Amino acid sequence: MTMSTVKPIPEGFHSLTPHLVCAGAADAIGFYQKAFNAVEQMRLPGPDGKLMHGCVRIGDSMLMLVEENPAWGTLGPQALKGSPVTIHLYVPDVDAAVAQAVAAGATVKMPADDMFWGDRYAVLQDPFGHSWSLATHVRDVSPEDIQKAMAQMSPNCG
């Protein structure tokens, strides 16, 4: 019996990889390149030219994309009138990253600010309706101190 040398998680991927549905997925690749310095890894257009599968690398992580297709039940956040999902991206300089993403077309939903859990943190929406949180870790905070700070914010927390 021969042992397989195929890796169960492909090279360059992590166990968890977001797979976004976008109306205009090919355009989304271009936006992610400008906004987040994404590097295109793969693009598989379908017979109609729309993206059947795409993959970009942002930082050390992969992000997969597919074109919205109502016939397949794959709808993006614009068709669904929002999304309960936020993609979190750690960056070396959150203020510079927010400025770059806004210049590329993102909308600021929450400006960058220092948070009680130790991150400088912002929330953006991309032109395709996906929510992104961007952060730079600026200080280490113990779980106990995070809990205390959260409790001080609201009597309903903690």
N, C-alpha and C positions, 0 to 999 in steps of 0.2 A: 504494500500500500504506500503511495507517495504522499508526502505532505505538500500542501499548497503553500506557495510563497506569496499569494495575493494577500495584501493587507486588508483587514475587514473595514478599516477606516482609510479612505484614500489619502495619499500624500498631500499635505497642505491643508487638510480638513481637520476640524475638531469634532467631537461627538455630536454637538448641537450646531446646526447650520440653518440660519433663516432662509426661507424660500418665499420671496415676495411675488404676489400677483399684482400686475400693473396694467392699466390702460395706457398703452404706449411704452411697453417694456424696453424696446430698443432705445427709445429716448431716455428712459430712466438710467440705462448704462452710461450714457453721455453725461447726464446730470451727476451721477455718483462719481464719475471721473473728475468733474470740475469741483464738486462740493467736498468730497472726502478723499481725493487722490486715489480712487479705485483703479485697479489694474485689471483690464479685461482678460479673462482666462479662457472663455469659451462662448461662442455664439452659434446657435442652431436655428436658423430661420425656417419657418414652415413653407409650404407651397405658396401661400398667399403673401409671403414676405414678413409676416409677423413672427415675433420671437416665440419659438416653442420651448427653448431652454437657453438660458444664459447664466454665466457665472463670472463674478468679479471678486478680486481680493481687495479688502480694505484693511490696512494694517496687517495683522497676522491671521485674519479670518476670511473665510469665503462667504459670499452672499449669492444665492441663486435667485433667478428671476424667470418669470413666465408671463406671457401676454394674457390679459383677461380674455376669457372665452365663456360667455353665458351658456352655450350649448353643453359645455363640460362641467358647468357648475363652479367655475373658477372666476370669482368676482373680486375686483380690487376695492380698496377703501372708498374710492369716489362713488362707485356703483352702490356700495353698501351704506353710504352716507356716514362714513367713519370707520375706525378700527379700534378694537380694545387692546391692540398690541403696540408696544413701543420698543424700538430697537435701540439698545444701549451701546454707545461707542466711547471707549476711553481713548483720549488723545493727549499728546504732550502739552498742548497749550489750548485750553478750551476757548478762550477769547478769540484767538486767531482762527480756530476751526469754525466757530460760529460766524465770524466775519466772512470767511471763505465760502461757507455754505449759503449765507444770505446773498452774497455776490453772484452765486450760481443760480439762485432762485428760490431758496428755502425761506420760510416764514418763521420768525421767532414767536414761539408761544409762551416761553418763559425765559427772560434774559439770564445770562450767566450770573451766578451769585455763589458765595461760599455757604455750604450746607453743614448742618450739625453732624453729619456722619463722616465728614472729612473730605468731601469732594467739592470742587468748584463745578457747578452743574447748570446746564441749560436744556431747554426743550425746543425743538424745531419741528416743522411739518414740511415735508418735501412736496414738490409740485404734483406728485402722484397720490397724495393723501396719506402717506405713511408718516408716523410719528417717530422722531429720533430724539433720544436724550444723549447729550454729549457731556463728558466730564473729564476733569483732570484731578487725580487724587493729590491733595495738597497737605494732608496731615492724617496721621494714624489716630484713631479714636477707638477706645475699648467698647465692646458691646454694652457694657454697663453704662458708660457715659452717653452712648447713643440713646439708650432707653431713657435715661434721665432727661436728656435734652428734648426728646420727643414728648415726654410727659409734661414738661414745662410749656410746650407749645399749646397743648390742648388737654383739658381734663379727661377727654374721651380716649386719648392715646395712652396705651401702656397700663 
